[in-house]
């Protein structure tokens, strides 16, 4: 299932990962957005009709995609789940808003955690 991110900038513009001004040969569209030097006020990830959104609240935001592959112990085929996320990096922790096929969640994690939490991981 396809998805995309969208972000609101302090100058009033909204951009997506498909915005022409963010096409750069040497970096991702999100990094190109950051390179504009305009504060990012909010960001959302969309999959179909569903989305997750975080406000910056003065903290850095990051949008990305994470793949989780589960191997079968009985010889079955591996399965891969794809999640899109928005992360707000706060001083004491990071907030992750995660969306994937069939699941949506918000998670709090230590600030040094760089990998998206797996919403379907068994506790």
C-alpha positions as CSV (number, residue, x, y, z in Angstrom):
1,X,0.0,0.0,0.0
2,X,1.4,3.4,-1.0
3,X,1.8,6.3,1.3
4,X,3.4,9.7,1.5
5,X,4.4,12.3,4.0
6,X,3.2,15.9,4.2
7,X,4.7,18.8,6.2
8,X,3.6,22.3,7.2
9,X,6.3,25.0,7.2
10,X,6.5,28.2,9.2
11,X,6.3,30.3,6.0
12,X,2.8,28.8,5.4
13,X,3.7,26.3,2.7
14,X,2.8,22.7,2.8
15,X,5.1,20.2,1.0
16,X,5.0,16.5,0.3
17,X,7.8,14.0,-0.5
18,X,6.7,14.5,-4.1
19,X,7.1,18.3,-4.2
20,X,9.4,19.2,-7.2
21,X,11.5,21.5,-5.1
22,X,12.5,18.6,-2.9
23,X,14.0,16.4,-5.6
24,X,17.7,16.2,-5.0
25,X,20.2,13.6,-6.4
26,X,22.2,13.3,-3.2
27,X,19.6,13.2,-0.4
28,X,16.0,12.2,0.5
29,X,13.1,14.6,0.1
30,X,12.9,14.9,3.9
31,X,16.6,16.0,4.1
32,X,16.0,18.4,1.2
33,X,13.1,19.9,3.2
34,X,15.3,20.3,6.2
35,X,18.0,21.9,4.1
36,X,15.5,24.7,3.1
37,X,16.1,26.0,6.7
38,X,12.5,26.9,7.3
39,X,11.1,25.5,10.6
40,X,8.8,22.5,10.1
41,X,5.7,23.0,12.3
42,X,4.0,19.6,11.7
43,X,4.3,16.5,9.7
44,X,2.0,13.6,8.9
45,X,2.3,10.2,7.2
46,X,-0.6,9.0,5.1
47,X,-1.5,5.5,3.9
48,X,-4.8,5.4,2.0
49,X,-7.4,7.2,4.0
50,X,-5.5,6.9,7.3
51,X,-2.8,9.2,8.7
52,X,-0.8,10.0,11.8
53,X,0.4,13.6,12.5
54,X,2.7,15.2,15.1
55,X,3.1,18.9,15.9
56,X,6.8,20.0,16.3
57,X,6.2,21.9,19.5
58,X,9.7,23.4,19.1
59,X,11.4,20.0,18.6
60,X,12.9,18.4,15.5
61,X,10.6,16.2,13.4
62,X,11.6,13.3,11.1
63,X,9.5,11.4,8.6
64,X,10.6,8.0,7.4
65,X,9.8,4.4,6.5
66,X,10.8,1.2,8.4
67,X,10.7,-2.4,7.1
68,X,10.3,-5.3,9.5
69,X,10.9,-8.9,8.2
70,X,9.8,-11.9,10.2
71,X,11.4,-15.2,9.5
72,X,9.4,-18.4,10.0
73,X,10.9,-21.1,12.2
74,X,8.9,-23.8,10.4
75,X,10.4,-23.1,7.0
76,X,7.6,-20.8,5.8
77,X,8.1,-17.7,3.7
78,X,9.3,-14.6,5.5
79,X,6.8,-11.7,5.8
80,X,7.7,-8.1,5.5
81,X,5.7,-5.3,7.1
82,X,6.2,-1.6,6.1
83,X,5.5,1.2,8.5
84,X,5.7,4.9,7.9
85,X,6.4,7.2,10.8
86,X,6.8,10.7,12.2
87,X,9.2,11.1,15.1
88,X,9.4,14.1,17.4
89,X,12.8,14.3,19.1
90,X,12.3,15.7,22.6
91,X,15.0,16.1,25.3
92,X,13.9,13.3,27.5
93,X,12.3,11.0,25.0
94,X,11.1,10.6,21.4
95,X,7.5,10.3,20.3
96,X,6.8,8.1,17.4
97,X,3.5,8.2,15.4
98,X,3.5,5.0,13.3
99,X,1.1,3.8,10.6
100,X,1.1,0.6,8.6
101,X,-1.3,-1.7,6.9
102,X,-3.9,-2.5,9.5
103,X,-2.3,-0.6,12.4
104,X,-1.8,2.9,13.8
105,X,0.0,3.8,17.0
106,X,1.8,6.3,19.1
107,X,4.9,5.3,21.1
108,X,7.2,6.9,23.6
109,X,10.9,5.7,23.4
110,X,14.3,6.7,24.7
111,X,15.8,9.7,22.8
112,X,18.6,7.5,21.5
113,X,16.2,5.0,19.8
114,X,16.6,5.4,16.1
115,X,14.6,2.5,14.9
116,X,10.8,2.8,14.5
117,X,8.9,0.7,17.1
118,X,7.1,-2.3,15.6
119,X,3.4,-1.8,16.5
120,X,2.8,-5.6,16.0
121,X,5.8,-6.8,18.1
122,X,4.8,-9.1,20.9
123,X,5.4,-7.6,24.3
